[in-house]
C-alpha cells in the first residue's frame, strides 16, 4: 500500500510537470490544442511512467511496448511525455509547431518515440490492430496501446478496427478513450451522440473498463486488468475533463483548439501550484 | 505475341505464393475480394500470414500500415474502385507520409470491368495515387510483367500502387520481363510517332503500330508501366526522335499517364501530342470489348490519333 501511495505521489508530480510543458509549449507556439492535451495527462503519465516498457536510448528496440496516439491533436501532451521520458531534450518542446522543428503540429515520423504519424481522426486504432497482429504472428510479448478521443468515436473506421480486433482476439491490444465529452463544435452528445459508449464496445466483444481519468490507482488497475485479460482486446473508457487543471479551460470547447496567450501564461501556470 | 491471353490476377496469386515461400516477412491483407483477386491463394499455404478484414477498405489500408510498422512487407488490396476510392486519407497519412512498406495491389482498374457498370469502373486511380508524395504507381501490361513486378517491388522499400485488370489480356512479354523501377520498356522503335501506353493499352498500341506500318507510318511503342517515378529520359528521347506523341491509357485523360507524359514534355521537350483515354466521363454496363470500343480505347483509336498527328492535325 505504501508503495502504491509513493508511486501515486511520483506520478502526480509528473502530471504537474507535463501540464506545465504542455501550456508553455503551446503558449510559445501560439496555436495548438490544449483542451484534449490536458484532459489525458494522467492517463499518458501512467502509461509511460508506470506501465510501458521502452528504452529512450534505443527508440526502435524491437521488444518495446507500442503507443499510438490516434487523437493526434494532443501532440503537445505526447511530446511533453516523450521529452520527460528521455527521448529528446525538454528544451526542444519550445520549438513546437515552428518552422524547421521536429515537433510538427501533429505527430510525424522522425520524432524519437513517435511510432506513427497522426492527425486524421479515426484511423489510429487500425494501426494498433496491425501492430498487434504482427506481434502475435512473431510471438512477441510486447503490448500495443492506442489512445483515442471521444469525438473520433464518430468515425466509422474505429468500428471497423473494433470488429477486426475482436475477430483476431487481440488481447495484446489496449485502447484508451479520453471521454472528456467535448469536441470542436461543442458537446459530443449534442453534435453526434456516442452513448451508450461502453455498451457499444461490449457489443463489439471488447473487455470494457471504466475509470476516473484522474485517479491513478484506478488507471493502474485498469491497465493491469487489460494485461491479464485473455482472448479479448480491452478498452479503457476514462472519464475526463477537457482542459483539466486550468479553470477557464475546463469544459470549454473554445480551448479545444486555442492556445493560451503568452501574457497570461504565468497566471495559468500558477493554477498548477508549480 | 499477343495471341495468348492470361489473367493478371492469376499472376498476382502466383507471385504471392513465391514471395511467401522465399520471404517469411511477407504478409497479405484483403477485404472480402481475395478469391477474386487471387490473393486468397496465399492463405492456402500461409494461413497465419493472411488477414481478411472484411468489407472495410479504410481499415484494410491502416491495418496494412500497422503491420508494416512492425517490419512486415505487406501486400494489401481489393478492387481499385474501393482502394484508393474509399481510402485516400489512410493511404496518404498512414502509408505514404511515413513511407511504409505497403504494396497496394488492386484489380478491376479501368472500364474493362464491364457489366458491373460505372460504380465499379475505376478511371481516376492513377491521378489520385500519383499526386501522393512517395507513392510509386505501376500499371503492368500483361500477366507476365505483373508477376515480375509483384516479385520485384517486395525488395524496393516504400509504398507502391499496382493496378491490375479484371479480364484476361494478351501476353505482351512472351520472352520474359524484368521489372526495373522507373525504367520504361521500348517495345518498338520507330521514327514518325511515339506511342506511350500502359496496362491493357500496350497490346492495343502494338496492334496500332502494325496497322500504322501498313500506312507507311513508323511508330515507337513504349510500355510506360511505371507512371511514377516516370522515365523522363526515354519519353524525351522518343519524343525528340519522332516529333509526335500519342498516349494511351484505360483511365480518365485528366491526371493520368497521358497527363504525366504531357508534364514531362511541356517542361523538357514540347511536342505535339494526343491523348487516348476516357474523355472525362463515367462508363456503363457492357462487355469489356464493347465498352473499350465505345469509349475510344482500342488500337483503332490509337492509330487514328497517330495518323492525324502525322497529317499535321
Boltz contact constraints between the chains, C-beta under 6 A:
constraints:
  - contact:
      token1: [A, 109]
      token2: [B, 98]
      max_distance: 6.0
  - contact:
      token1: [A, 116]
      token2: [B, 69]
      max_distance: 6.0
  - contact:
      token1: [A, 117]
      token2: [B, 93]
      max_distance: 6.0
  - contact:
      token1: [A, 117]
      token2: [B, 97]
      max_distance: 6.0
  - contact:
      token1: [A, 117]
      token2: [B, 98]
      max_distance: 6.0
  - contact:
      token1: [A, 120]
      token2: [B, 89]
      max_distance: 6.0
  - contact:
      token1: [A, 120]
      token2: [B, 93]
      max_distance: 6.0
  - contact:
      token1: [A, 123]
      token2: [B, 62]
      max_distance: 6.0
  - contact:
      token1: [A, 123]
      token2: [B, 90]
      max_distance: 6.0
  - contact:
      token1: [A, 126]
      token2: [B, 59]
      max_distance: 6.0
  - contact:
      token1: [A, 126]
      token2: [B, 62]
      max_distance: 6.0
  - contact:
      token1: [A, 126]
      token2: [B, 63]
      max_distance: 6.0
  - contact:
      token1: [A, 127]
      token2: [B, 62]
      max_distance: 6.0
  - contact:
      token1: [A, 127]
      token2: [B, 65]
      max_distance: 6.0
  - contact:
      token1: [A, 127]
      token2: [B, 66]
      max_distance: 6.0
  - contact:
      token1: [A, 129]
      token2: [B, 63]
      max_distance: 6.0
  - contact:
      token1: [A, 130]
      token2: [B, 63]
      max_distance: 6.0
  - contact:
      token1: [A, 130]
      token2: [B, 66]
      max_distance: 6.0
  - contact:
      token1: [A, 130]
      token2: [B, 67]
      max_distance: 6.0
  - contact:
      token1: [A, 131]
      token2: [B, 66]
      max_distance: 6.0
  - contact:
      token1: [A, 131]
      token2: [B, 69]
      max_distance: 6.0
  - contact:
      token1: [A, 131]
      token2: [B, 70]
      max_distance: 6.0
  - contact:
      token1: [A, 134]
      token2: [B, 67]
      max_distance: 6.0
  - contact:
      token1: [A, 134]
      token2: [B, 70]
      max_distance: 6.0
  - contact:
      token1: [A, 134]
      token2: [B, 72]
      max_distance: 6.0
  - contact:
      token1: [A, 157]
      token2: [B, 58]
      max_distance: 6.0
  - contact:
      token1: [A, 157]
      token2: [B, 59]
      max_distance: 6.0
  - contact:
      token1: [A, 160]
      token2: [B, 56]
      max_distance: 6.0
  - contact:
      token1: [A, 160]
      token2: [B, 59]
      max_distance: 6.0
  - contact:
      token1: [A, 161]
      token2: [B, 59]
      max_distance: 6.0
  - contact:
      token1: [A, 164]
      token2: [B, 53]
      max_distance: 6.0
  - contact:
      token1: [A, 164]
      token2: [B, 59]
      max_distance: 6.0
